[in-house]
Each structure stands twice: as C-alpha cells, then as structure tokens.
Amino acid sequence: PWPEQAEAEDFDQQVVGIKVVVAEDGRVEKAEIVSDPGFGFGAAARDCARRARFTPARDAQGKLIKAQSPLINVRFVR
C-alpha cells in the first residue's frame, strides 16, 4: 500500500531497492533496504518482503539452503 507519509506528496510512483535473505523454508530472515526514496516507502517495502514467501535456493546436491537475493525493485504506483 501507498505509505501514509507520502499521501500529500506530488508524485505517483516510487521505487525501493531491497535485498532479502531467504531461509530454507522460503520465509524472509532479513530484509535490507538498498535504496529508499523516503516518505515511508522503505518501511513499506520491507513489510511487504517479510510477508512474502520465496522459492528457496538449492545447493549443488539439491539441498535447500539459505541465500541472499539479488536486488529486488519494489515499485509503488498510486
């Protein structure tokens, strides 16, 4: 959702760059904001990532492992 702190601002879209550490079960263990335009967008992107489930990585033997994602751009559009 569009952050309340940004409601009065004169823009209709923003992008937050985020990286997440995904556990073996697909849940997010850590969410790191890489680029944040402010106005509450970084916190909103982190909250969104923490609620999401990801496909976990696998090692060379096919075992599920914890891994960090590449950069994910979270786009907010009003």
C-alpha positions as CSV (number, residue, x, y, z in Angstrom):
1,P,0.0,0.0,0.0
2,W,0.9,3.6,-0.5
3,P,2.5,5.0,2.7
4,E,0.5,7.5,4.7
5,Q,3.6,9.7,4.9
6,A,3.6,10.1,1.1
7,E,-0.1,10.9,0.7
8,A,0.4,14.7,0.4
9,E,3.4,14.4,-1.9
10,D,3.2,15.3,-5.6
11,F,4.4,12.0,-7.2
12,D,2.5,8.9,-8.3
13,Q,5.3,6.3,-8.2
14,Q,8.4,5.4,-6.4
15,V,10.9,2.5,-6.3
16,V,12.7,0.9,-3.4
17,G,15.7,-1.4,-3.9
18,I,15.8,-4.2,-1.4
19,K,17.7,-7.4,-0.8
20,V,16.4,-10.3,1.3
21,V,17.9,-13.3,2.9
22,V,15.6,-16.3,2.2
23,A,15.6,-19.2,4.6
24,E,15.4,-22.9,3.6
25,D,11.6,-22.7,4.1
26,G,11.1,-19.7,1.8
27,R,10.5,-17.1,4.5
28,V,12.4,-13.9,4.8
29,E,15.0,-13.9,7.6
30,K,16.4,-10.4,6.8
31,A,15.4,-7.5,4.5
32,E,17.9,-4.9,3.7
33,I,16.9,-1.6,2.1
34,V,19.5,-0.7,-0.6
35,S,17.8,2.5,-2.0
36,D,15.0,4.3,-0.3
37,P,13.2,7.5,-1.6
38,G,11.9,8.2,2.0
39,F,8.4,9.1,2.9
40,G,7.8,5.6,4.4
41,F,8.4,3.7,1.2
42,G,11.4,1.7,2.6
43,A,9.5,0.5,5.6
44,A,6.5,-0.4,3.4
45,A,8.8,-2.4,1.0
46,R,10.4,-4.2,4.0
47,D,7.0,-5.1,5.4
48,C,5.9,-6.4,2.1
49,A,9.0,-8.6,1.7
50,R,8.6,-10.0,5.2
51,R,5.1,-11.2,4.4
52,A,6.1,-12.8,1.1
53,R,7.2,-16.4,0.6
54,F,10.1,-17.0,-1.8
55,T,11.4,-20.1,-3.6
56,P,14.5,-21.1,-1.6
57,A,17.8,-21.7,-3.2
58,R,19.4,-25.1,-3.6
59,D,23.0,-26.2,-3.4
60,A,24.8,-28.4,-5.9
61,Q,23.3,-31.5,-4.3
62,G,19.8,-30.1,-4.5
63,K,19.5,-29.4,-0.7
64,L,17.5,-26.3,0.3
65,I,19.8,-23.6,1.6
66,K,19.6,-20.1,3.0
67,A,20.7,-17.4,0.4
68,Q,20.6,-13.7,-0.3
69,S,18.5,-12.5,-3.2
70,P,19.8,-10.2,-5.9
71,L,18.5,-6.7,-5.9
72,I,14.7,-6.5,-6.0
73,N,13.0,-3.3,-7.1
74,V,9.7,-2.8,-5.3
75,R,7.6,-0.4,-7.4
76,F,4.8,1.7,-5.7
77,V,2.2,3.2,-8.0
78,R,-0.7,5.3,-7.0
